[in-house]
Amino acid sequence: MSLEVVQSVPFKYERSAEIDKLLSDYREIVNACIKKLLIELRTTSLKSIHNAMCMELKSKYLYQTSFYVTAYRVAIGVVETWRKRGGEVPEVKKAIREGLSLSL
């Protein structure tokens, strides 16, 4: 069994329109991925969500591919947790505003 070590560093930032747009777009991307995973794909494979969403997201947003991949991973985590717990269909409602961390 191998272990993966992830380090994160909290950092402060000044709120601006640019950061608010970035966080809002990220929330929209995660929610779109959740809907795609639940309605169409019915799988939590990173490859399948990437193949289904990549071109759609690239035509709508102008971010690097790694930005989308992190959103896919968050959406997959949300869907997997929801499947275990049940309840209402998951949706990310708030953008992260405080306590941002940078994973190294």
HUWO-V134932 format. One record per backbone hydrogen bond with DSSP energy under -1.0 kcal/mol. CO is the residue of the C=O (numbers start at 1). NH is the residue of the N-H. If there is no record, write none. Layout:
CO&NH, CO&NH
This chain:
7&104, 9&102, 16&20, 17&21, 18&22, 19&23, 20&24, 21&25, 22&26, 23&27, 24&28, 25&29, 26&30, 27&31, 28&32, 29&33, 30&34, 31&35, 32&36, 33&37, 34&38, 35&39, 36&40, 36&41, 37&42, 45&49, 46&50, 47&51, 48&52, 49&53, 50&54, 53&57, 54&58, 55&59, 56&60, 57&61, 64&67, 65&69, 66&70, 67&71, 68&72, 69&73, 70&74, 71&75, 72&76, 73&77, 74&78, 75&79, 76&80, 77&81, 78&82, 79&83, 80&84, 81&85, 82&86, 100&11, 102&9
